[in-house]
Amino acid sequence: MSAATVFVARLAGAGVFDAAGERMGKVRDVVTVPRRDAPPRVVGLVVEDRGRQRVFLSIGRVLSIGGGQLIASAISDRRFSQRGSERLLLADVLGRQVTLRDGTTAVLEDLSISERGPGEWEVDELFLRKPKTSPFGKGPSLLARWGDVQAAVDAEHDTEHLVASLDDLPAADAASAMLDLPQQRMIEVAEDLSDDRLADILEEMHEDRQVEILAALEDDRVADVLDQMEPDDAADLIAHMTPERGETLLELMDPDEADDVRMLLAFGADTAGGLMTTEPIIVASDATVAEALALIRRHEVAPALAAAICVTLPPYEAPTGRFLGIVHFQRLLRYPPNERVGTLLDDQIEPVLASASAAEVTRELAAYNLVSVPVVDAAGRLVGVVTIDDVLDHLLPEDWRAQEEASRG
């Protein structure tokens, strides 16, 4: 072996090659089994192969580890399925709080595995971070052996650590990290996330996984999370539930949010109404450029929605009064702050009817190089906008999120 000791965090994502140098996949985790009065034994690795399937690589097939890569004689075509006694070092162990022999606590940030003989690897050193002693910087770090810590784990603090780490990640990466957790631990983390953060993360998952997670939560909590989701995402999610559960959740949701979702559910999935979001930026014609830019600057506004504002007659929430037109963000930047937006309407852009097909919406976006297109009802009232990401979601294969989760995982 070219290296006798390896820190596990450095293995994550490392390339796996055969003896001839052909890439076979990349490392996703390290599989161990516990032993009485001894450090856990490494039995293999979880490898994502070139087909993006997670397979098991026995540690006995590993020829060398080092230089950010791993050489193996072969990888299995058997999909990895975690057994009851097995622990994944990255997904199950890192981030846990442990108690040292002196009674103090620390968080396990990394650990090393060492080769004790041909094909015999075990957990070696633990890299620990102790609590901060001042409000600045990090707490002190230390190296310890497996025998220097108690096996018991404070599950509450462990979950807090995971929640805090997910808060620092983009929603798409946080979704991938959650899906890598064992089922029960994933639910524990979901329970401790704030409503808005869980909503953001769920929006990056396939609907089947969303339903799976929310099925483990109380109805009141699920309704609160749905309130925080974009109405079109909430509608897509409810559409994947049983009608009875969907109606129960709609009754528990905020009435205004539930009305938006009900309206979206009434449209066909292949129509502008089924694709749109009901929360565009809407202003009156006498609003100033400064007022419009202030609305666009809000942190919670998605980039595609911030690309243009909609101008209507009152009321200014969908469904609005008569739709007057749109003003592009770029045009707002060219005019003084006191200019009225009603004078800046783009007279080339026509709205689409809520009953328009997804193909019609796609052609409108492509023909005018738009990132969003306004949607009106038969009376000419603005009911929403379809953004380019809504169209891409529709055009991509149904399981594209599941494929993306696998590629990120």
Secondary structure, DSSP 8 states (H G I E B T S, - for coil): ---SEEEHHHHTT-EEE-TTS-EEEEEEEEEEEEETTEEEEEEEEEEEETTS-EEEEEGGGEEEEETTEEEES----SB----TT-EEIIIIITT-EEEETTS-EEEEEEEEEEEEETTEEEEEEEEEE---SSSSS---EEEEEGGGEES---HHHHHHHHHHHHHTS-HHHHHHHHHTS-HHHHHHHHHHS-HHHHHHHHTTS-HHHHHHHHTTS-HHHHHHHHHHS-HHHHHHHHHTS-HHHHHHHHHHS-HHHHHHHHHHHTS-TTBHHHH-BS---EE-TT-BHHHHHHHHT-TTS-HHHHTEEEEESS--SSS-SBEEEEEEHHHHTTS-TT-BGGGS--TT---EETTSBHHHHHHHHHHTT-SEEEEE-TTSBEEEEEEHHHHHHHHS-TTHHHHHHHHH-
